Amino acid sequence: MNQNEEDKIEVEPIADEDARLSDPANKINKLKSELERSEKERKEYLDGWQRAKADFINYKKDEAKRFEEFAQFANAAVIQDLLPVLDSLELALANMPKENEKGIILIRGQLEDILRKQGLEEIAVKPGDAFRPDEHESLGEEESGQPAGAVSQVLQKGYRLRGRVLRPARVKLSKNQ
């Protein structure tokens, strides 16, 4: 291009935002407003992150508690399946001559020890005890020397697994004579 051609090109000025902010006070005000906006945005992000972190910590605690509870009661079905075996050993002992019961007593003791280690405990109930519907299941009434509504006979032992009733004690209740 020659000199004449260069003179003919028109140059359009581009508006420069900083040009109108050439005043230092205007620049300071603009920077302060940007800083305030950035601080507000940072606070929102920080608050959101802290809430998410707290939610995650609570989730981990809840999951650990749920897993622990699952682990404690995962074997409940197997233990419940073994209770009839324990009942059968009790029945065998009740109907066996005294001289033959030593082996059955040892087997029952071993089974009870294993189940006790897993958290199983017997629900203590005897004739004359008050009926507790949360731990007892009534299978009828009979006349007896016990007060009305009290347990008159224990038909089947009940068990708890780690504090929860696994099988209620099956009982008969006393009724008025």
Long-range contacts (C-beta under 8 A, 24 or more apart in sequence): 72-119, 72-162, 73-161, 73-162, 73-164, 75-118, 76-161, 76-166, 79-115, 79-118, 79-120, 79-161, 79-166, 80-166, 80-167, 82-111, 82-115, 83-159, 83-166, 83-167, 85-111, 86-111, 86-112, 86-115, 87-156, 87-157, 90-157, 118-161, 119-161, 119-162, 120-159, 120-160, 120-161, 120-166, 121-159, 121-160, 122-157, 122-158, 122-159, 122-160, 123-157, 123-158, 123-159, 123-160, 123-165, 123-168, 123-169, 125-151, 125-154, 125-158, 125-169, 125-171, 126-151, 126-154, 127-151, 127-152, 127-153, 127-154, 131-171, 131-173, 134-165, 135-160, 135-165, 135-168, 135-169, 136-168, 136-169, 136-170, 136-171, 137-168, 137-169, 137-170, 137-171, 138-171, 138-172, 138-173, 139-170, 139-171, 139-172, 140-172, 140-173, 141-172, 141-173, 141-174, 141-175, 142-172, 142-173, 142-174, 142-175, 143-174, 143-175, 143-177, 144-174, 145-174, 146-174, 147-174, 148-174, 148-175, 148-176, 149-173, 149-174, 150-174
